[in-house]
Amino acid sequence: MRERLKTKPSETVCKYLFEPAILADSKRSFYNMLSLNIAHALMLSKQGIITPDEAGKILAAFLDLEKEGNASFNLNPEFEDYYFNIENYLIGKVGMEVGGKLHTARSRNDLHSTISRMNVRDQMIKLYPLVLNLRDVLLRKADEHKETVFTGYTHMQPAQPISVAFYFTAVAQGLERDYARMAAAYERLNQCTLGSGAFAGTSFPIDRHYAADLLGFNGPMYNNMDAVASRDYLLELLSSFVSCGATINRFVNDLYIWATDEFSYIEVDDSLAASSSIMPQKKNSVTLEHCKAKTSHLLGAYVASFSCMKGIPYGHCRDIAGESIAPFWDAATQMEAILNLLGETVEKLMIKTDNMKNRADRNFCTVTELADELVKREGLSFRVAHHIVGSMVGECLDKGLDASQMTVEMLNNAGKEFASKTFDWSRQELSSLLDSVNSVHNKYDYGAPSPKECRNMIDQLLKKLDEDRASYQELLDGLQAAEQRLDAEIRRFVTKPER
């Protein structure tokens, strides 16, 4: 395969290019490489390009290799890549006349682009259920805390009271969209490039649809040049990782703040915390820190992959085939860690309901309810009501009082100043309006934080979660059915042992 070249690869090329790629493919691509080669051999036999006897010998050799395992033969970086090592093994088993025919009607370009898609597909199949699980954990937590009231913040300042369920369903809804982006990318990912050749196809009478079907793809990519030249599915997947990471980062940052002693709204489980080597009192929320930090790797991977794809020709080159995919693997590893760490952290999270309500009742987050009631009961314009309530808050702050210490006298004094009137309200009525639980219950319109509306939101989000789980199961069923079709085709030539 290096007949055009007069020397073997240099030690530098082997050390930094060929050997790392071969070892990575050996770890990641063993079964997919075997399946692809078997599907190609079956296609060549079906089309009469090789004989059934030749196909049988090739298949038997690959089944032996599958049984022996990936460590059963030596990998030589001087063969340039993992495929040539596999081919060398095959030729050693069945001879050049038979083994050398396997590469008919294909190139390493279409082979490697197909293997990359299969490997990425395997990784996504592992990640999809982790996102589904995190959504499930959030919704179950929300269902437990429909009545748990705490302060909602804008600009990181107390704004209006909400419930834990309202907050968690907001995050779950964001993750639902993130999952939709991830899942939509599968359609572009799961297209087969095998049979595209180097980029211009082949004159052999191949059947690309047959090979794609045996390998679990939705079908072959149409244009052969685009098939080997494009890796845009990586950008789509990495972009969905970045979007999901942004949702998670903002959620985790809130949890991180709420876990501080100053807030004391939540506490992570001891099994998910770390201690200090010097300060005996410390309980550090390390899973939250790592989840926040790991989202930065996702953006780094997107930028790195994108950078590999710009300023290069629209055809095959090592930039696109080898380097552009490398950042994906770290991103996928980081996503797996983030989703597992965060899922367990939220599931075991202790929520300090009393602290939450006490803070919400005192930090003036309920006073918008008072302004609204002045409009509804007293017929004031909202701007006048805003002046009255703002004046009352200012007076309390000047006197070192909290919201629970607002009085009807303050209300009437402000009413006289800004509306030239007083109000016939009781202390009980004022207290009821300023109660954080009542404030949340009063907001029952579409998408609001009342327990009833949160129940509706949870139900809707669970319904979509079930639909996404069903769609994911369809993906698994489709891949399993393809594997069964491949096995059935193999058994027409040789006896295939069970894995």
Buried (B, 14 or more C-beta within 10 A) or exposed (E): EEEEEEEEBEEEBBEEBBBEBBEBBBEBBBEBBBBBBBBBBBBBBBBEBBEEEBBBBBBBBBBBBBEEEBEEBEBBBBBBBBBBBBBBBBBEBBEEEBBEBBBBBBBBBBBBBBBBBBBBBBBBBEBBBBBBBBBBBBBBBBBEBBBBBBBBBEEEEBBBBBBBBBBBBBBBBBBBEBBEBBBEBBEBBBBBBBBBBBBEBBEBEBBBBBBBBBBBBBEBBEEBBBBBBBBBBBBBBBBBBBBBBBBBBEBBBBBBBBBEEEBEBBBBBEEBBEEEEEEEEEBBBBBBEBBBEBBEBBBBBBEBBBEBBEEBEEBBBEBBBBBBBBBBBBBBBBBBBBBBBBBBBBBBBEBBBEBBBBBBBBBBBBBBBBBBBBBEEBEBEEEBBBBBBBBBBEBBEEEEBBBBEBBBEBBBBBBEEBBEEBBEBEEEBBBBBBBBBBBBBBBBEEEBBBBEBBBBBBEEBBEBBEEBBEEBEEBEEBBEEBBEBBBEBBEEBBEBEEE
